[in-house]
Amino acid sequence: MTPEDAAAWSLSRLNTALYHHYDRREHDAVLEFFAPDALYELRGRKMRGHAEILDGLNARPRPEQTTRHIVAATHFHAIGDTTAQGTITLLGYGGPTPTGPEPAPYTARNGGHIFELTDNYRLDKGRWKITQRIARQILVPISD
């Protein structure tokens, strides 16, 4: 495996692990994937640094809503020794948390959004961190 392939694998793993914790509302674990001075732009809001990003995470919909994300179409188009850039397609779904053994239904109104993430990364003490993430919604469901 080339050093570039190893970095791409690490960056892919970073993103799947981030959304694993994000979907489970483990916000402290999510912060570990961002550099302390990272810029995160989401839905017109610019959050800089761990404190502002944590505020944004805590402002998410209520815990009785289940959220799941699918990380797809990862493409890391510039990988250097200590920096990288990439684009990721992110599919997100949300709905009421199931109360029994069956899955809860969700409507197109609150599920199925698609974002394009434009990221910059930096290698910090042997671990990749997000230094800038711009999340741009590119497809939304039509209303019922």
N, CA, C and O atoms as CSV, one atom per row, in Angstrom:
chain,resi,resn,atom,element,x,y,z
A,1,MET,N,N,0.852,-1.173,0.000
A,1,MET,CA,C,0.000,0.000,0.000
A,1,MET,C,C,0.899,1.237,0.000
A,1,MET,O,O,1.854,1.326,0.772
A,2,THR,N,N,0.581,2.177,-0.866
A,2,THR,CA,C,1.359,3.408,-0.939
A,2,THR,C,C,1.005,4.315,0.237
A,2,THR,O,O,-0.055,4.151,0.839
A,3,PRO,N,N,1.871,5.266,0.572
A,3,PRO,CA,C,1.528,6.225,1.637
A,3,PRO,C,C,0.239,6.994,1.330
A,3,PRO,O,O,-0.530,7.293,2.244
A,4,GLU,N,N,-0.006,7.316,0.056
A,4,GLU,CA,C,-1.236,8.018,-0.317
A,4,GLU,C,C,-2.459,7.127,-0.084
A,4,GLU,O,O,-3.486,7.596,0.405
A,5,ASP,N,N,-2.349,5.854,-0.432
A,5,ASP,CA,C,-3.455,4.917,-0.185
A,5,ASP,C,C,-3.729,4.773,1.311
A,5,ASP,O,O,-4.884,4.727,1.733
A,6,ALA,N,N,-2.666,4.702,2.108
A,6,ALA,CA,C,-2.827,4.589,3.557
A,6,ALA,C,C,-3.505,5.830,4.125
A,6,ALA,O,O,-4.360,5.718,5.003
A,7,ALA,N,N,-3.137,7.003,3.639
A,7,ALA,CA,C,-3.763,8.242,4.103
A,7,ALA,C,C,-5.238,8.269,3.695
A,7,ALA,O,O,-6.094,8.638,4.499
A,8,ALA,N,N,-5.540,7.881,2.456
A,8,ALA,CA,C,-6.932,7.864,1.998
A,8,ALA,C,C,-7.762,6.903,2.855
A,8,ALA,O,O,-8.902,7.214,3.201
A,9,TRP,N,N,-7.207,5.755,3.195
A,9,TRP,CA,C,-7.906,4.807,4.062
A,9,TRP,C,C,-8.169,5.438,5.427
A,9,TRP,O,O,-9.273,5.319,5.957
A,10,SER,N,N,-7.174,6.105,5.998
A,10,SER,CA,C,-7.338,6.751,7.302
A,10,SER,C,C,-8.391,7.845,7.250
A,10,SER,O,O,-9.182,7.987,8.182
A,11,LEU,N,N,-8.409,8.613,6.181
A,11,LEU,CA,C,-9.400,9.685,6.037
A,11,LEU,C,C,-10.815,9.119,5.865
A,11,LEU,O,O,-11.773,9.669,6.409
A,12,SER,N,N,-10.945,8.038,5.121
A,12,SER,CA,C,-12.254,7.385,4.981
A,12,SER,C,C,-12.732,6.875,6.333
A,12,SER,O,O,-13.891,7.059,6.704
A,13,ARG,N,N,-11.836,6.241,7.056
A,13,ARG,CA,C,-12.162,5.705,8.388
A,13,ARG,C,C,-12.549,6.825,9.350
A,13,ARG,O,O,-13.476,6.672,10.144
A,14,LEU,N,N,-11.842,7.948,9.279
A,14,LEU,CA,C,-12.168,9.106,10.101
A,14,LEU,C,C,-13.627,9.500,9.897
A,14,LEU,O,O,-14.352,9.736,10.863
A,15,ASN,N,N,-14.050,9.569,8.648
A,15,ASN,CA,C,-15.402,10.038,8.350
A,15,ASN,C,C,-16.476,9.042,8.739
A,15,ASN,O,O,-17.530,9.452,9.225
A,16,THR,N,N,-16.255,7.758,8.548
A,16,THR,CA,C,-17.270,6.791,8.976
A,16,THR,C,C,-17.359,6.742,10.499
A,16,THR,O,O,-18.451,6.609,11.050
A,17,ALA,N,N,-16.223,6.848,11.179
A,17,ALA,CA,C,-16.239,6.858,12.648
A,17,ALA,C,C,-16.914,8.123,13.171
A,17,ALA,O,O,-17.674,8.062,14.137
A,18,LEU,N,N,-16.648,9.259,12.549
A,18,LEU,CA,C,-17.271,10.511,12.969
A,18,LEU,C,C,-18.793,10.376,12.939
A,18,LEU,O,O,-19.463,10.728,13.909
A,19,TYR,N,N,-19.340,9.872,11.838
A,19,TYR,CA,C,-20.808,9.784,11.745
A,19,TYR,C,C,-21.388,8.669,12.604
A,19,TYR,O,O,-22.559,8.736,12.980
A,20,HIS,N,N,-20.612,7.661,12.920
A,20,HIS,CA,C,-21.063,6.662,13.897
A,20,HIS,C,C,-21.360,7.372,15.221
A,20,HIS,O,O,-22.423,7.180,15.812
A,21,HIS,N,N,-20.420,8.185,15.675
A,21,HIS,CA,C,-20.604,8.901,16.945
A,21,HIS,C,C,-21.647,10.015,16.828
A,21,HIS,O,O,-22.412,10.247,17.764
A,22,TYR,N,N,-21.681,10.698,15.694
A,22,TYR,CA,C,-22.651,11.777,15.476
A,22,TYR,C,C,-24.077,11.235,15.587
A,22,TYR,O,O,-24.916,11.825,16.268
A,23,ASP,N,N,-24.344,10.122,14.924
A,23,ASP,CA,C,-25.684,9.544,14.930
A,23,ASP,C,C,-26.115,9.080,16.320
A,23,ASP,O,O,-27.311,8.994,16.598
A,24,ARG,N,N,-25.179,8.790,17.170
A,24,ARG,CA,C,-25.483,8.322,18.524
A,24,ARG,C,C,-25.389,9.448,19.551
A,24,ARG,O,O,-25.452,9.208,20.757
A,25,ARG,N,N,-25.236,10.679,19.059
A,25,ARG,CA,C,-25.184,11.882,19.896
A,25,ARG,C,C,-24.011,11.856,20.864
A,25,ARG,O,O,-24.102,12.397,21.966
A,26,GLU,N,N,-22.927,11.239,20.467
A,26,GLU,CA,C,-21.698,11.194,21.269
A,26,GLU,C,C,-20.805,12.360,20.831
A,26,GLU,O,O,-19.785,12.180,20.166
A,27,HIS,N,N,-21.227,13.544,21.225
A,27,HIS,CA,C,-20.629,14.766,20.706
A,27,HIS,C,C,-19.171,14.955,21.098
A,27,HIS,O,O,-18.394,15.486,20.304
A,28,ASP,N,N,-18.774,14.536,22.297
A,28,ASP,CA,C,-17.362,14.659,22.678
A,28,ASP,C,C,-16.484,13.824,21.753
A,28,ASP,O,O,-15.384,14.244,21.394
A,29,ALA,N,N,-16.964,12.646,21.366
A,29,ALA,CA,C,-16.209,11.802,20.439
A,29,ALA,C,C,-16.137,12.449,19.058
A,29,ALA,O,O,-15.117,12.334,18.379
A,30,VAL,N,N,-17.200,13.127,18.634
A,30,VAL,CA,C,-17.205,13.813,17.337
A,30,VAL,C,C,-16.128,14.892,17.312
A,30,VAL,O,O,-15.427,15.043,16.311
A,31,LEU,N,N,-15.992,15.634,18.388
A,31,LEU,CA,C,-15.003,16.721,18.435
A,31,LEU,C,C,-13.580,16.228,18.217
A,31,LEU,O,O,-12.737,16.970,17.714
A,32,GLU,N,N,-13.306,14.983,18.591
A,32,GLU,CA,C,-11.959,14.427,18.436
A,32,GLU,C,C,-11.502,14.381,16.978
A,32,GLU,O,O,-10.304,14.295,16.707
A,33,PHE,N,N,-12.447,14.436,16.044
A,33,PHE,CA,C,-12.111,14.363,14.624
A,33,PHE,C,C,-11.832,15.744,14.018
A,33,PHE,O,O,-11.399,15.841,12.870
A,34,PHE,N,N,-12.079,16.804,14.785
A,34,PHE,CA,C,-11.844,18.171,14.333
A,34,PHE,C,C,-10.618,18.742,15.027
A,34,PHE,O,O,-10.397,18.494,16.212
A,35,ALA,N,N,-9.822,19.507,14.289
A,35,ALA,CA,C,-8.723,20.250,14.895
A,35,ALA,C,C,-9.316,21.279,15.853
A,35,ALA,O,O,-10.438,21.737,15.637
A,36,PRO,N,N,-8.593,21.650,16.898
A,36,PRO,CA,C,-9.133,22.620,17.860
A,36,PRO,C,C,-9.554,23.946,17.230
A,36,PRO,O,O,-10.444,24.619,17.749
A,37,ASP,N,N,-8.925,24.328,16.117
A,37,ASP,CA,C,-9.245,25.599,15.456
A,37,ASP,C,C,-10.059,25.400,14.178
A,37,ASP,O,O,-10.115,26.298,13.338
A,38,ALA,N,N,-10.682,24.250,14.022
A,38,ALA,CA,C,-11.405,23.911,12.780
A,38,ALA,C,C,-12.559,24.866,12.509
A,38,ALA,O,O,-13.157,25.430,13.425
A,39,LEU,N,N,-12.851,25.029,11.231
A,39,LEU,CA,C,-14.024,25.776,10.772
A,39,LEU,C,C,-15.011,24.769,10.197
A,39,LEU,O,O,-14.663,23.962,9.334
A,40,TYR,N,N,-16.252,24.826,10.689
A,40,TYR,CA,C,-17.311,23.927,10.220
A,40,TYR,C,C,-18.480,24.798,9.780
A,40,TYR,O,O,-19.073,25.512,10.588
A,41,GLU,N,N,-18.807,24.732,8.490
A,41,GLU,CA,C,-19.923,25.504,7.934
A,41,GLU,C,C,-21.057,24.539,7.618
A,41,GLU,O,O,-20.886,23.585,6.859
A,42,LEU,N,N,-22.232,24.804,8.219
A,42,LEU,CA,C,-23.388,23.934,8.039
A,42,LEU,C,C,-24.656,24.783,8.067
A,42,LEU,O,O,-24.901,25.518,9.023
A,43,ARG,N,N,-25.453,24.675,7.017
A,43,ARG,CA,C,-26.747,25.374,6.918
A,43,ARG,C,C,-26.601,26.877,7.178
A,43,ARG,O,O,-27.417,27.475,7.880
A,44,GLY,N,N,-25.562,27.474,6.611
A,44,GLY,CA,C,-25.345,28.907,6.737
A,44,GLY,C,C,-24.685,29.352,8.026
A,44,GLY,O,O,-24.414,30.539,8.207
A,45,ARG,N,N,-24.426,28.425,8.914
A,45,ARG,CA,C,-23.790,28.756,10.193
A,45,ARG,C,C,-22.308,28.405,10.135
A,45,ARG,O,O,-21.940,27.298,9.741
A,46,LYS,N,N,-21.468,29.344,10.525
A,46,LYS,CA,C,-20.022,29.111,10.590
A,46,LYS,C,C,-19.638,28.929,12.048
A,46,LYS,O,O,-19.840,29.817,12.876
A,47,MET,N,N,-19.079,27.761,12.349
A,47,MET,CA,C,-18.644,27.456,13.709
A,47,MET,C,C,-17.129,27.259,13.685
A,47,MET,O,O,-16.617,26.440,12.922
A,48,ARG,N,N,-16.422,28.006,14.516
A,48,ARG,CA,C,-14.960,27.895,14.567
A,48,ARG,C,C,-14.540,27.419,15.948
A,48,ARG,O,O,-14.912,27.998,16.968
A,49,GLY,N,N,-13.758,26.351,15.952
A,49,GLY,CA,C,-13.222,25.829,17.202
A,49,GLY,C,C,-14.171,24.865,17.886
A,49,GLY,O,O,-15.366,24.816,17.592
A,50,HIS,N,N,-13.606,24.098,18.806
A,50,HIS,CA,C,-14.367,23.050,19.485
A,50,HIS,C,C,-15.594,23.585,20.226
A,50,HIS,O,O,-16.649,22.952,20.186
A,51,ALA,N,N,-15.487,24.731,20.900
A,51,ALA,CA,C,-16.617,25.231,21.694
A,51,ALA,C,C,-17.812,25.560,20.793
A,51,ALA,O,O,-18.942,25.189,21.113
A,52,GLU,N,N,-17.579,26.249,19.678
A,52,GLU,CA,C,-18.687,26.592,18.783
A,52,GLU,C,C,-19.243,25.360,18.079
A,52,GLU,O,O,-20.453,25.249,17.882
A,53,ILE,N,N,-18.364,24.436,17.699
A,53,ILE,CA,C,-18.837,23.203,17.055
A,53,ILE,C,C,-19.696,22.410,18.040
A,53,ILE,O,O,-20.739,21.878,17.662
A,54,LEU,N,N,-19.263,22.329,19.295
A,54,LEU,CA,C,-20.043,21.619,20.312
A,54,LEU,C,C,-21.399,22.287,20.510
A,54,LEU,O,O,-22.403,21.593,20.666
A,55,ASP,N,N,-21.453,23.617,20.508
A,55,ASP,CA,C,-22.739,24.320,20.602
A,55,ASP,C,C,-23.654,23.918,19.444
A,55,ASP,O,O,-24.844,23.676,19.644
A,56,GLY,N,N,-23.093,23.848,18.232
A,56,GLY,CA,C,-23.875,23.429,17.072
A,56,GLY,C,C,-24.371,22.002,17.188
A,56,GLY,O,O,-25.510,21.706,16.828
A,57,LEU,N,N,-23.527,21.120,17.686
A,57,LEU,CA,C,-23.930,19.722,17.874
A,57,LEU,C,C,-25.047,19.611,18.908
A,57,LEU,O,O,-25.992,18.841,18.734
A,58,ASN,N,N,-24.932,20.377,19.971
A,58,ASN,CA,C,-25.944,20.320,21.025
A,58,ASN,C,C,-27.273,20.938,20.599
A,58,ASN,O,O,-28.295,20.712,21.247
A,59,ALA,N,N,-27.271,21.715,19.518
A,59,ALA,CA,C,-28.507,22.335,19.018
A,59,ALA,C,C,-29.262,21.420,18.058
A,59,ALA,O,O,-30.284,21.817,17.498
A,60,ARG,N,N,-28.770,20.210,17.867
A,60,ARG,CA,C,-29.433,19.258,16.972
A,60,ARG,C,C,-30.833,18.909,17.477
A,60,ARG,O,O,-31.168,19.182,18.630
A,61,PRO,N,N,-31.659,18.297,16.601
A,61,PRO,CA,C,-33.011,17.898,17.019
A,61,PRO,C,C,-32.991,17.007,18.261
A,61,PRO,O,O,-31.979,16.401,18.615
A,62,ARG,N,N,-34.121,16.961,18.883
A,62,ARG,CA,C,-34.291,16.226,20.140
A,62,ARG,C,C,-33.779,14.783,20.069
A,62,ARG,O,O,-33.753,14.178,18.997
A,63,PRO,N,N,-33.374,14.242,21.220
A,63,PRO,CA,C,-32.873,12.857,21.249
A,63,PRO,C,C,-33.902,11.810,20.858
A,63,PRO,O,O,-33.525,10.694,20.500
A,64,GLU,N,N,-35.205,12.136,20.914
A,64,GLU,CA,C,-36.202,11.137,20.522
A,64,GLU,C,C,-36.279,10.967,19.008
A,64,GLU,O,O,-37.089,10.186,18.508
A,65,GLN,N,N,-35.440,11.693,18.283
A,65,GLN,CA,C,-35.338,11.489,16.838
A,65,GLN,C,C,-34.077,10.679,16.546
A,65,GLN,O,O,-32.988,11.010,17.015
A,66,THR,N,N,-34.242,9.627,15.773
A,66,THR,CA,C,-33.115,8.816,15.351
A,66,THR,C,C,-32.567,9.383,14.047
A,66,THR,O,O,-33.320,9.697,13.124
A,67,THR,N,N,-31.270,9.506,13.989
A,67,THR,CA,C,-30.604,10.004,12.791
A,67,THR,C,C,-29.569,8.978,12.356
A,67,THR,O,O,-28.873,8.396,13.188
A,68,ARG,N,N,-29.471,8.758,11.053
A,68,ARG,CA,C,-28.435,7.891,10.502
A,68,ARG,C,C,-27.890,8.533,9.238
A,68,ARG,O,O,-28.623,9.141,8.460
A,69,HIS,N,N,-26.598,8.383,9.056
A,69,HIS,CA,C,-25.915,8.928,7.880
A,69,HIS,C,C,-25.177,7.828,7.143
A,69,HIS,O,O,-24.657,6.891,7.750
A,70,ILE,N,N,-25.140,7.954,5.845
A,70,ILE,CA,C,-24.386,7.053,4.989
A,70,ILE,C,C,-23.317,7.895,4.303
A,70,ILE,O,O,-23.624,8.843,3.579
A,71,VAL,N,N,-22.063,7.536,4.541
A,71,VAL,CA,C,-20.934,8.243,3.951
A,71,VAL,C,C,-20.614,7.541,2.636
A,71,VAL,O,O,-20.310,6.349,2.617
A,72,ALA,N,N,-20.684,8.293,1.536
A,72,ALA,CA,C,-20.517,7.683,0.211
A,72,ALA,C,C,-19.641,8.565,-0.672
A,72,ALA,O,O,-19.375,9.721,-0.343
A,73,ALA,N,N,-19.207,8.020,-1.769
A,73,ALA,CA,C,-18.464,8.751,-2.797
A,73,ALA,C,C,-17.358,9.597,-2.192
A,73,ALA,O,O,-17.267,10.795,-2.458
A,74,THR,N,N,-16.514,8.969,-1.376
A,74,THR,CA,C,-15.372,9.687,-0.817
A,74,THR,C,C,-14.288,9.802,-1.884
A,74,THR,O,O,-13.921,8.823,-2.532
A,75,HIS,N,N,-13.795,11.006,-2.044
A,75,HIS,CA,C,-12.727,11.234,-3.016
A,75,HIS,C,C,-11.733,12.215,-2.401
A,75,HIS,O,O,-12.059,13.378,-2.163
A,76,PHE,N,N,-10.531,11.737,-2.150
A,76,PHE,CA,C,-9.476,12.572,-1.594
A,76,PHE,C,C,-8.560,12.939,-2.744
A,76,PHE,O,O,-7.758,12.124,-3.200
A,77,HIS,N,N,-8.687,14.181,-3.210
A,77,HIS,CA,C,-8.033,14.582,-4.452
A,77,HIS,C,C,-6.681,15.232,-4.248
A,77,HIS,O,O,-5.970,15.476,-5.223
A,78,ALA,N,N,-6.307,15.518,-3.025
A,78,ALA,CA,C,-4.979,16.070,-2.758
A,78,ALA,C,C,-4.516,15.540,-1.413
A,78,ALA,O,O,-5.065,15.900,-0.371
A,79,ILE,N,N,-3.514,14.691,-1.442
A,79,ILE,CA,C,-2.972,14.136,-0.207
A,79,ILE,C,C,-1.473,14.404,-0.195
A,79,ILE,O,O,-0.728,13.916,-1.045
A,80,GLY,N,N,-1.051,15.191,0.789
A,80,GLY,CA,C,0.363,15.456,0.983
A,80,GLY,C,C,0.857,14.740,2.229
A,80,GLY,O,O,0.167,13.886,2.786
A,81,ASP,N,N,2.056,15.098,2.657
A,81,ASP,CA,C,2.615,14.462,3.850
A,81,ASP,C,C,1.842,14.830,5.115
A,81,ASP,O,O,1.689,13.999,6.010
A,82,THR,N,N,1.353,16.075,5.194
A,82,THR,CA,C,0.669,16.512,6.415
A,82,THR,C,C,-0.675,17.188,6.172
A,82,THR,O,O,-1.343,17.578,7.129
A,83,THR,N,N,-1.083,17.334,4.923
A,83,THR,CA,C,-2.381,17.943,4.619
A,83,THR,C,C,-3.085,17.135,3.539
A,83,THR,O,O,-2.453,16.411,2.770
A,84,ALA,N,N,-4.396,17.272,3.498
A,84,ALA,CA,C,-5.198,16.584,2.476
A,84,ALA,C,C,-6.467,17.382,2.231
A,84,ALA,O,O,-6.895,18.184,3.061
A,85,GLN,N,N,-7.055,17.139,1.067
A,85,GLN,CA,C,-8.342,17.735,0.707
A,85,GLN,C,C,-9.217,16.643,0.122
A,85,GLN,O,O,-8.728,15.715,-0.523
A,86,GLY,N,N,-10.518,16.761,0.353
A,86,GLY,CA,C,-11.416,15.753,-0.184
A,86,GLY,C,C,-12.833,16.245,-0.306
A,86,GLY,O,O,-13.206,17.291,0.226
A,87,THR,N,N,-13.620,15.456,-1.029
A,87,THR,CA,C,-15.039,15.710,-1.215
A,87,THR,C,C,-15.780,14.416,-0.900
A,87,THR,O,O,-15.367,13.334,-1.317
A,88,ILE,N,N,-16.870,14.539,-0.163
A,88,ILE,CA,C,-17.631,13.376,0.283
A,88,ILE,C,C,-19.116,13.645,0.043
A,88,ILE,O,O,-19.592,14.759,0.260
A,89,THR,N,N,-19.840,12.627,-0.403
A,89,THR,CA,C,-21.290,12.710,-0.483
A,89,THR,C,C,-21.848,12.072,0.784
A,89,THR,O,O,-21.454,10.968,1.160
A,90,LEU,N,N,-22.763,12.773,1.436
A,90,LEU,CA,C,-23.327,12.328,2.706
A,90,LEU,C,C,-24.842,12.263,2.579
A,90,LEU,O,O,-25.486,13.261,2.255
A,91,LEU,N,N,-25.411,11.089,2.834
A,91,LEU,CA,C,-26.859,10.907,2.833
A,91,LEU,C,C,-27.308,10.829,4.282
A,91,LEU,O,O,-26.736,10.075,5.069
A,92,GLY,N,N,-28.328,11.603,4.642
A,92,GLY,CA,C,-28.815,11.611,6.010
A,92,GLY,C,C,-30.292,11.301,6.078
A,92,GLY,O,O,-31.069,11.727,5.222
A,93,TYR,N,N,-30.674,10.563,7.090
A,93,TYR,CA,C,-32.071,10.182,7.318
A,93,TYR,C,C,-32.396,10.432,8.777
A,93,TYR,O,O,-31.547,10.247,9.649
A,94,GLY,N,N,-33.632,10.855,9.047
A,94,GLY,CA,C,-34.060,11.067,10.420
A,94,GLY,C,C,-35.523,10.763,10.575
A,94,GLY,O,O,-36.307,10.890,9.634
A,95,GLY,N,N,-35.879,10.365,11.760
A,95,GLY,CA,C,-37.272,10.072,12.049
A,95,GLY,C,C,-37.447,9.744,13.520
A,95,GLY,O,O,-36.487,9.766,14.289
A,96,PRO,N,N,-38.674,9.440,13.904
A,96,PRO,CA,C,-38.916,9.135,15.314
A,96,PRO,C,C,-38.163,7.883,15.743
A,96,PRO,O,O,-38.028,6.930,14.976
A,97,THR,N,N,-37.680,7.899,16.965
A,97,THR,CA,C,-36.986,6.735,17.505
A,97,THR,C,C,-37.989,5.605,17.697
A,97,THR,O,O,-39.059,5.824,18.265
A,98,PRO,N,N,-37.663,4.394,17.232
A,98,PRO,CA,C,-38.603,3.274,17.399
A,98,PRO,C,C,-38.911,3.030,18.875
A,98,PRO,O,O,-38.029,3.139,19.727
A,99,THR,N,N,-40.166,2.700,19.168
A,99,THR,CA,C,-40.565,2.412,20.546
A,99,THR,C,C,-40.705,0.919,20.797
A,99,THR,O,O,-40.837,0.496,21.945
A,100,GLY,N,N,-40.679,0.134,19.761
A,100,GLY,CA,C,-40.807,-1.317,19.893
A,100,GLY,C,C,-39.793,-1.997,19.002
A,100,GLY,O,O,-38.822,-1.376,18.570
A,101,PRO,N,N,-40.014,-3.272,18.726
A,101,PRO,CA,C,-39.046,-4.026,17.927
A,101,PRO,C,C,-39.061,-3.677,16.434
A,101,PRO,O,O,-38.100,-3.967,15.722
A,102,GLU,N,N,-40.124,-3.069,15.966
A,102,GLU,CA,C,-40.232,-2.727,14.543
A,102,GLU,C,C,-39.610,-1.355,14.279
A,102,GLU,O,O,-39.600,-0.504,15.167
A,103,PRO,N,N,-39.097,-1.134,13.081
A,103,PRO,CA,C,-38.555,0.196,12.773
A,103,PRO,C,C,-39.660,1.239,12.706
A,103,PRO,O,O,-40.794,0.937,12.335
A,104,ALA,N,N,-39.317,2.466,13.070
A,104,ALA,CA,C,-40.277,3.565,12.978
A,104,ALA,C,C,-40.247,4.131,11.565
A,104,ALA,O,O,-39.173,4.241,10.974
A,105,PRO,N,N,-41.394,4.490,11.015
A,105,PRO,CA,C,-41.403,5.074,9.668
A,105,PRO,C,C,-40.944,6.533,9.711
A,105,PRO,O,O,-41.077,7.208,10.732
A,106,TYR,N,N,-40.415,6.997,8.613
A,106,TYR,CA,C,-40.079,8.411,8.500
A,106,TYR,C,C,-40.640,8.910,7.182
A,106,TYR,O,O,-40.852,8.138,6.247
A,107,THR,N,N,-40.877,10.204,7.123
A,107,THR,CA,C,-41.413,10.784,5.904
A,107,THR,C,C,-40.286,11.417,5.100
A,107,THR,O,O,-39.209,11.689,5.630
A,108,ALA,N,N,-40.538,11.645,3.841
A,108,ALA,CA,C,-39.545,12.306,2.995
A,108,ALA,C,C,-39.225,13.701,3.510
A,108,ALA,O,O,-38.147,14.231,3.241
A,109,ARG,N,N,-40.154,14.297,4.247
A,109,ARG,CA,C,-39.950,15.651,4.761
A,109,ARG,C,C,-38.763,15.724,5.722
A,109,ARG,O,O,-38.063,16.736,5.743
A,110,ASN,N,N,-38.520,14.690,6.508
A,110,ASN,CA,C,-37.416,14.760,7.468
A,110,ASN,C,C,-36.330,13.722,7.199
A,110,ASN,O,O,-35.441,13.538,8.030
A,111,GLY,N,N,-36.383,13.059,6.088
A,111,GLY,CA,C,-35.345,12.087,5.773
A,111,GLY,C,C,-34.886,12.223,4.345
A,111,GLY,O,O,-35.598,12.769,3.503
A,112,GLY,N,N,-33.718,11.736,4.076
A,112,GLY,CA,C,-33.248,11.656,2.713
A,112,GLY,C,C,-32.530,12.872,2.183
A,112,GLY,O,O,-32.481,13.061,0.968
A,113,HIS,N,N,-31.967,13.711,3.045
A,113,HIS,CA,C,-31.211,14.842,2.505
A,113,HIS,C,C,-29.815,14.382,2.056
A,113,HIS,O,O,-29.261,13.423,2.594
A,114,ILE,N,N,-29.275,15.070,1.082
A,114,ILE,CA,C,-27.960,14.725,0.547
A,114,ILE,C,C,-27.079,15.973,0.590
A,114,ILE,O,O,-27.438,17.021,0.054
A,115,PHE,N,N,-25.936,15.843,1.227
A,115,PHE,CA,C,-24.969,16.922,1.346
A,115,PHE,C,C,-23.701,16.571,0.583
A,115,PHE,O,O,-23.370,15.399,0.404
A,116,GLU,N,N,-23.004,17.596,0.142
A,116,GLU,CA,C,-21.644,17.432,-0.354
A,116,GLU,C,C,-20.734,18.112,0.656
A,116,GLU,O,O,-20.899,19.293,0.962
A,117,LEU,N,N,-19.773,17.356,1.168
A,117,LEU,CA,C,-18.815,17.877,2.135
A,117,LEU,C,C,-17.512,18.196,1.410
A,117,LEU,O,O,-16.972,17.352,0.696
A,118,THR,N,N,-17.018,19.395,1.591
A,118,THR,CA,C,-15.727,19.790,1.057
A,118,THR,C,C,-14.817,19.988,2.261
A,118,THR,O,O,-15.052,20.864,3.094
A,119,ASP,N,N,-13.778,19.168,2.344
A,119,ASP,CA,C,-12.955,19.105,3.552
A,119,ASP,C,C,-11.494,19.427,3.294
A,119,ASP,O,O,-10.950,19.183,2.217
A,120,ASN,N,N,-10.880,19.988,4.338
A,120,ASN,CA,C,-9.434,20.103,4.444
A,120,ASN,C,C,-9.034,19.372,5.715
A,120,ASN,O,O,-9.736,19.434,6.724
A,121,TYR,N,N,-7.903,18.680,5.662
A,121,TYR,CA,C,-7.413,17.880,6.784
A,121,TYR,C,C,-5.956,18.237,7.074
A,121,TYR,O,O,-5.231,18.741,6.215
A,122,ARG,N,N,-5.555,17.958,8.312
A,122,ARG,CA,C,-4.163,18.138,8.720
A,122,ARG,C,C,-3.759,16.953,9.591
A,122,ARG,O,O,-4.533,16.491,10.430
A,123,LEU,N,N,-2.550,16.474,9.383
A,123,LEU,CA,C,-2.012,15.398,10.218
A,123,LEU,C,C,-1.491,16.023,11.500
A,123,LEU,O,O,-0.631,16.903,11.461
A,124,ASP,N,N,-2.010,15.569,12.641
A,124,ASP,CA,C,-1.672,16.141,13.940
A,124,ASP,C,C,-1.290,15.013,14.888
A,124,ASP,O,O,-2.145,14.241,15.322
A,125,LYS,N,N,0.001,14.920,15.208
A,125,LYS,CA,C,0.503,13.881,16.116
A,125,LYS,C,C,0.098,12.493,15.646
A,125,LYS,O,O,-0.324,11.652,16.440
A,126,GLY,N,N,0.233,12.264,14.338
A,126,GLY,CA,C,-0.041,10.954,13.773
A,126,GLY,C,C,-1.500,10.665,13.459
A,126,GLY,O,O,-1.819,9.577,12.981
A,127,ARG,N,N,-2.398,11.622,13.717
A,127,ARG,CA,C,-3.829,11.426,13.444
A,127,ARG,C,C,-4.332,12.545,12.548
A,127,ARG,O,O,-3.991,13.712,12.741
A,128,TRP,N,N,-5.151,12.177,11.560
A,128,TRP,CA,C,-5.756,13.174,10.691
A,128,TRP,C,C,-6.878,13.874,11.438
A,128,TRP,O,O,-7.633,13.239,12.175
A,129,LYS,N,N,-6.987,15.190,11.246
A,129,LYS,CA,C,-8.047,16.006,11.836
A,129,LYS,C,C,-8.662,16.872,10.735
A,129,LYS,O,O,-7.974,17.273,9.796
A,130,ILE,N,N,-9.935,17.152,10.855
A,130,ILE,CA,C,-10.602,18.066,9.934
A,130,ILE,C,C,-10.244,19.484,10.358
A,130,ILE,O,O,-10.432,19.855,11.517
A,131,THR,N,N,-9.728,20.281,9.419
A,131,THR,CA,C,-9.439,21.683,9.708
A,131,THR,C,C,-10.519,22.602,9.137
A,131,THR,O,O,-10.739,23.704,9.639
A,132,GLN,N,N,-11.178,22.140,8.096
A,132,GLN,CA,C,-12.286,22.905,7.520
A,132,GLN,C,C,-13.251,21.934,6.868
A,132,GLN,O,O,-12.852,21.062,6.097
A,133,ARG,N,N,-14.521,22.096,7.187
A,133,ARG,CA,C,-15.578,21.296,6.554
A,133,ARG,C,C,-16.692,22.244,6.140
A,133,ARG,O,O,-17.258,22.963,6.963
A,134,ILE,N,N,-16.992,22.231,4.852
A,134,ILE,CA,C,-18.123,22.988,4.336
A,134,ILE,C,C,-19.157,21.971,3.867
A,134,ILE,O,O,-18.921,21.230,2.912
A,135,ALA,N,N,-20.298,21.939,4.542
A,135,ALA,CA,C,-21.385,21.012,4.216
A,135,ALA,C,C,-22.433,21.778,3.428
A,135,ALA,O,O,-23.080,22.687,3.949
A,136,ARG,N,N,-22.592,21.400,2.169
A,136,ARG,CA,C,-23.537,22.081,1.286
A,136,ARG,C,C,-24.616,21.087,0.878
A,136,ARG,O,O,-24.326,20.050,0.281
A,137,GLN,N,N,-25.862,21.415,1.208
A,137,GLN,CA,C,-26.974,20.544,0.839
A,137,GLN,C,C,-27.190,20.656,-0.664
A,137,GLN,O,O,-27.362,21.755,-1.194
A,138,ILE,N,N,-27.180,19.499,-1.359
A,138,ILE,CA,C,-27.310,19.532,-2.807
A,138,ILE,C,C,-28.623,18.929,-3.309
A,138,ILE,O,O,-29.052,19.247,-4.418
A,139,LEU,N,N,-29.265,18.074,-2.526
A,139,LEU,CA,C,-30.563,17.510,-2.893
A,139,LEU,C,C,-31.435,17.390,-1.654
A,139,LEU,O,O,-30.976,16.965,-0.594
A,140,VAL,N,N,-32.701,17.772,-1.802
A,140,VAL,CA,C,-33.661,17.646,-0.711
A,140,VAL,C,C,-34.916,16.971,-1.260
A,140,VAL,O,O,-35.208,17.084,-2.451
A,141,PRO,N,N,-35.657,16.272,-0.401
A,141,PRO,CA,C,-36.887,15.647,-0.885
A,141,PRO,C,C,-37.952,16.692,-1.180
A,141,PRO,O,O,-37.977,17.763,-0.574
A,142,ILE,N,N,-38.832,16.365,-2.121
A,142,ILE,CA,C,-39.958,17.258,-2.384
A,142,ILE,C,C,-40.990,17.063,-1.284
A,142,ILE,O,O,-41.040,16.001,-0.663
A,143,SER,N,N,-41.796,18.052,-1.042
A,143,SER,CA,C,-42.806,17.929,0.000
A,143,SER,C,C,-43.917,16.993,-0.467
A,143,SER,O,O,-44.162,16.833,-1.663
A,144,ASP,N,N,-44.586,16.375,0.520
A,144,ASP,CA,C,-45.672,15.424,0.230
A,144,ASP,C,C,-46.835,16.080,-0.451
A,144,ASP,O,O,-47.825,15.416,-0.759
